[in-house]
Amino acid sequence: MQAKFSFEPCGSGALQAKSERQLDATDTTLVSSSSDPSSAVFGVVAAGPVATVPFPASRHLTSSPPFIVARNQPRTPQSQPTLLARSSLAVTRIDHPPPFMAPPRRPGAGAALLLQQQLVAAAVLLLTTTVAASPRVPAVIVFGDSTVDTGNNNVIPTPLRADFPPYGRDMPGGPRATGRFGNGRLPPDLISEALGLPPLVPAYLDPAYGIDDFARGVCFASAGTGIDNATASVLSVIPLWKEVEYYAEYQRRLRARLGRSRAAAVIRDALHVVSIGTNDFLENYFLLATGRFAQFTVDEFEDFLVAGAREFLARIHRLGARRVTFAGLAAIGCLPLERTTNALRGGGCVEEYNEVARRYNAKLQDMVRGLRAEFPKLKLAYISVYESFLNLITDPAKFGLENVEEGCCATGKFEMGFMCNDDAPLTCDDADKFLFWDAFHPTEKVNRLMANHTLEVCYQEGVL
């Protein structure tokens, strides 16, 4: 027997689902904005007419109706809510969204509604609840730089490493320096977990992992690299073209393990996450570390990088990638290291660098639109990072942050890599109060916000 529900917020990040009939122990309440019940993202077993439902960390809080409820028929002791995709489901369409989607207007309720909406937004952004998602995404595949490198630099001869404490001090299960540039996990890890995949995306060069692990997630990224091959040469890291070669090699190994058809399905349905570009400006062009500053004006260098990004995206598409996210630049002039080097000019963010980031991001978006038109099978999402970072910087209290100008590690003004170590004084006790972990990289708390933002954009634009 099916049941229809109405939904009301009941505080503490939960909803009350009120049924038009008495519920019993065989009932499971699901909410989704999709007509596919297997995509439902949370469930509870409830008896009585009211079910209290944990708030999901999911796109469905900001999506459009219809909303779906379903009943597990029957429920056995082995059928847990997170396994409902395997159950036989009866589905009823609900024509109206829950109240938090379109709150009713009541006299004098403005302040309460605003608070309610802020609490909902905070619950979504912090990903406070993670529930196994549909297995429609078989793997997360990662390209880029230190913002997404899960440990490849550990095994190459480069001074740019993070495989020592206090890096990784807040990893799940206890302190563990994995080579991730942060106090904990990176956005690809959190995206993978939210999609029902392993909570850590393994580095391709890590000898502790094999092709069975990589079939569910793999990272080719290298800290310090860029779109420009010259950027990788500054600190002897893996250039982007080599990341693509590893991707092709990985596909050959995957075919040998899974067979051609299954391997092709993994690549086709995987979410490819790309985050790259900051080093091209801050480590290469503006640092005068290569000859690019003499070869190009800033505007020409932006065009050069956009063309390189386009070539990269087209190449991985030819290799089978269909679902891809490409992140724009953050407010790179507001990184702690840039604030420190700007001290002689009065301190604060380097507005020149931020202006470059905004201009470059606009060109990236134009390029992404062009690629979508050229390759209809390519589901490509541009991820706007600049605005998200600027929101954190301008209104830190809204996100529970206390320091957005310095990193948590050591003085937080210039330390990263080997200068951020266990012997460095003044490292903070609570990284969750900081936007940055070291002078260049965000904390896990901020990575979580960025991961959720990426997923929201993917769902909104049909990438997932």
N, C-alpha and C positions, 0 to 999 in steps of 0.2 A: 504493500500500500504506500502510495506516495504522500508527501506532506508539503504544504506550502508554508513559508516562513515570512515574517517581517523582522527587520533588524533594527536594533537600537544600541547606540554606544552606552556602555555601562561603566566607564572609567577604567583606569589601570591598563589601558591598551587592550580592551576586549570588546566584544559585541555580545548582545543578547539576541538569540534567535528564538522568536516566539512562534510556536507552531499553532496551526488551527485545529490540531488534534493532539491527544495524549501521546507522548513518545515513550518508547520502551528501550530495552537494552539492545535491540537489534538495529536501532536507528543510528545513522551517521549523517551529520550535517556537513555539507561541502559548499564552498562558495567559489565561483569562478566567473570570469567575464567571457569565457569561451563556451561554445556549444558542445565542446568535446569534454565529457566528464572526466576523462583521464588526465586533463590538465588542471583539475581542481587542486588547490594548494594547501588546504588545511581541513581537518575534520575532527569531530569529537563524538564520542558516544554519550548519549544523555538519556536520562529517564525523566518523565514529567514534561510539562508544557514549555519549559524554558531551558535553553542550552546556552552556557557561557562559552564563547569561542575565542581562543587566543588570537590576538592580532597577528596576521601573517606578514612576513617581510616579503612583499610581493607586489608585482605590477597591478594586481587586481584591485588595490585600494584606489588607484587613480584611473582605472579604465572605465569604459562605458558599459552599461547593461547590454544584454540580459545577464542576470545572475542565476546561478544554477544551484539547486539542492538535489541531493541524491540519497538513496537508501541502499545500504549494503544488504544483499539478500542471499543467504542469511549471514549473520556474523558468527564466526567461529572464534575460539580462543586464539587462533593463530592469525586472524585477519586484523592487523593493526591499522589505524587510520592512515599511516604513511604508506601503506601498501594497497590503497584502495584502487589504484589503476589496474590491479589484477582481479578486481571483484566484478560481479555482475551488478550493474547499476540501473535503477529506474530514475529517470530524470524529469523534473518539472521546471518549466520556465517561469521566472519571476519577472514581471514586466516593469517593476520600479526599482531603482537603486536603493541601497540602504541609506538611512538619513545622513550619514557623514559624506555621502556623495553630493546631495543637494539639501542642505539643512533647512528645515522649515523656519520661516521668519515669525518670531514671536516677540511681542513688545517687551523691551527691557532685556532681551536675551543676547544682545550683541556681544557683550564681553565674554559671556559664558561660551558662546559659539566660537569666538575667536580662540579662546583657550583650548577648546575641544579640538579645533582644527590644528592648532600648533602641536598638541600632544600626538595627534594622529600622524602629522608630518614627521615628528621626531621619531616615532615608533618605526615608521617606514625607513627613514634614512639610516637609522642605526642598525637595521637588520637584526632586531632583538630576538626574532624567532626564525629559525631556519628549518624548513621541512623539506623532505625529499621531493624533488619535482619529477615531472614526466621524463622518461628516458629518451625523449625525442632528440636530445643533444648528446651524442655518444662520447664526445671529447671536447676539451678546450685546448687549442693550439696557439702558442704565444710567440710573437716576434717583438723585438725592440731593444730597449736599453735597461738601465738600472731600476727604472720604475716597475719593471716586470721580470727582471732576471732572477730566477729562483735558484741559481747556483752554478751556472756554466763557467763563470770567471774563476771558480775555485780550482779548475783543472787546466787553466791556460797560464802562460808566463806573463802575467800583468801585475803591476803594483796596485791595481784597482780591485780590491777584494773586501769582503765582509764576512769571512768565515771564522770570526773570532768574537768573543764577547766584548762589549755588551750587546752587539747585534744579536737579534733573536732571543732576547731575554724574556719576551712575553709570548713565545710560541706555545701552541697547545701542547699540554703534557709537560711543560717546564722549559727552562732556558735551553736553547739549542741554536747555535750559530750555523745556519745552513748556507750562507752566502747571500741571503736576501738583505738588501740595504734598507733595514728598518728594525723596529723592535719586535715585529711579529710577521704576520702574513701580508702578502701583496694582493693587489686587486684580482689577478687571475686565480689565485687560491680561493678567494672569497666568492668569485663568480662560479668557479667549479663546484664548490660546496653548495651554493644556492641552486644549482642545476641538478643536484642529486648525485654529483660525481665526487671523487676523492677530495678531501679538504686541502690537499697540497698538490700543486702541479709540478711534476718532477722535471729537473733540468736534463736535457738530452745528453749532455756529456758526463753526467753523474754515473759512475760505474755501479752504483748500488741499485740502479733500475734497469729494467729490460723492456723488450717490445710489448710484453703483456701489460706492463704499467703504462707505457706510452700510448697504447691503444685507447686509453681513457683520458689522456692528457699529457701534453709535452710542451716544454719551453725551449726555444732556440735563442732567446734573448741574451744579450751580453752587455753588462754595465759599461758605460763609456762610449758605446757605439753611436752611430748616427746614420742618416740617410746618405750623406756624403762619405764616400770611402775614406777620404782624408781624415775624417773625424776619428775613425777607428784606429788609425795609425798613431794618434797622439799618445795613447796609453796602451798600445799593442793589444787591442781587444778584437773580438770577432766582427768583421764588417757585415753589413746587411746582406750583401750578395752571398756570403758564406752561410748565413742563416738560411737562405733559400736553398742552397746546396744541401744543407743538413735536412731540410724539409723534403727534398726529393729523395734523399737516401732513406729517410724515415718511411716514406711511402713504399719504397722497394722492400724494406724489411717488413712492413705491415702486410703487403701482398703475399710475401713468403709465409707469413704466420697465419693470416686469416683467409687467404684466397683473394683473387682479383675483385670479385663482386662485393664481398663484405668490406674489404679495405677501401674500395671506392665509396661505399656508403658512409664509412666513418669520416672520410675526408669531406664528402659532400655535406653531411649534416653537422659536422663539428662547428663550434664557434671559434673563429680565428680572432684573436685579440692582438692589436698592434698599438704600441705606445713608443714613439720615437720622435726626435727632433730637437729637444732641448740642448743636447750636447753640440749639435751642429752650430748653434749660435754662441753658447757660453764657453764651450771648451775649444771650439775651433775658430769661428770668425772673429768674435770680439776679444778673444784671448790672444789673437795674432799668432796662434800656434802653427798655422799652415799658411800657405800663400794665398788663401781664398780672399782675404781682406784686400789684397792688391789686385786680384784678378776680377773681382766683382764689386759693384756697389751693393749696399744692403738689399735694396729692392731687387737687384739682379740675382743675388744669392737666394733670396726667398723664392724667386721663380725657378732657379736651379734645383732647389730642394723639392718644390712641389712637383716638378717634372720627374725627379727621382722617385718620389713617393708614388706617383702615378704608374711609373714603369714597374715598381715593385708589386703594386696591387694587381696590375694586369698579369704579371708573371705568376703570382700564386693562384690567380683565377684560372689561368691556363693549366695549372697543375691540379686543378680540381676544387679549389676553395670556393664556396658559395655564400657562406655566412661570415661576414667580416666586420669588425669594428676598428675604426682608426681614430685615435685620440689627437686632438689639437694640443697646442701649447698651453701651459698654465701661465699665470702672471709671473713670468720668469724673472722680472726685475725685483720681485718681492721675496725671493729666496734669501734666507739669512746670509749666505755668503755674499750675495750681491749687495745687500744692505750694508754689510761690513766694508766692502770695497768702496762703497759710496760715501763713507764717513767724511772724507775730505770735502765733499760737496754738500755737507749738511746732514747726511744720513737719509734714512727712509728708502723707499722703493726707487729703483732706477727707471724712471718713466720712459726713457728712450727704449729700453729693452721691452717694456710692456707694450709700447706702441708697435714695435716690430712684431711682437707676438700676436697682437690684434690683426695687424695687416696680413701676416702670414696665415693666420687661421681663416680669414675671409677667402684667401686664395685657395686654401685647402678645401673649403666647402664648395667652391665653384668646381674644383677638380672632381670632387666626389659626385656632384650632380652630373657632370659630364660622363663619368665612368658608368654610373647607373644607366644612363641613356644608351651608352655604347654596348653594355653587357647586361641584357635584361634578366639573365639568370643570377646575376651577382646581387645579393642582398647586402648592401654596404651601408653602415651607419657611421656618420661622423659624430664623435663624442666631444662635446664642448666642455673642456676642463677649465678654461680661463674664468668663466663666469662663476663656476662653482667655487674655485679658489678665492675669487674676489669676495664672494659672500662670506666665506670663513674669515677672511682678513678684516672685513669691515664690520661684521657683527658676530664676533667670536662667542659672546655669552649665549647666543641662541643655540649654539652647538656644544655648549659645555666646555669651551676652550678658554684658557687664561693667558696663554702666551702664543702669539702668532708671528713674532719677530725673530725669535731665536730657537735653535734646536734644543732638544732635551739632553743630548749627549755632550758632556764636557761644558765648555762655556756656551756652546750653541751658536757661536758667531762664525766660525770658519772650519771647525773639525768635521771631517768625514773620512771614510776609509780607515787607514792605519792610525790617523790622529784621534779617531773615536775608539778608544780602547778602555780596558778595565782600570788602567792606571790614570786615566784622565780625570781630573777633579771636577766637582760641581755637577755631575750628571744627575738629572732629576729623578725623583722617586716615582712619580706618576706620569707616564708618557701620555695618558689620555687627556691631560690638560694642555697638551702642546699640539700645534699644527704640524710642526716638523720634528722628526727624530734626530737627525743630524743637520748640518748646515745646508743640506741639499734635498733631503728626502723626507716625505711625510711619515707620520706615525701610522700604526695599524688602524687606529680609530678613523683617521682621514681616508686611508685606503678603503675602509669599509664603506664610507660614504661614496667614494668614487666608483666602487664596484656596483653599488646599488643604482647609482645614476646610469652607469653603462647598461645594466639590465633593463632599467626603465625605458631608455631610448631604444633598445633592441626590440622590446615588446611594442612600443608605440609605433615603430617604423616597419614592423613586420619581419625583422631579421630572425626573431624567435617566434 
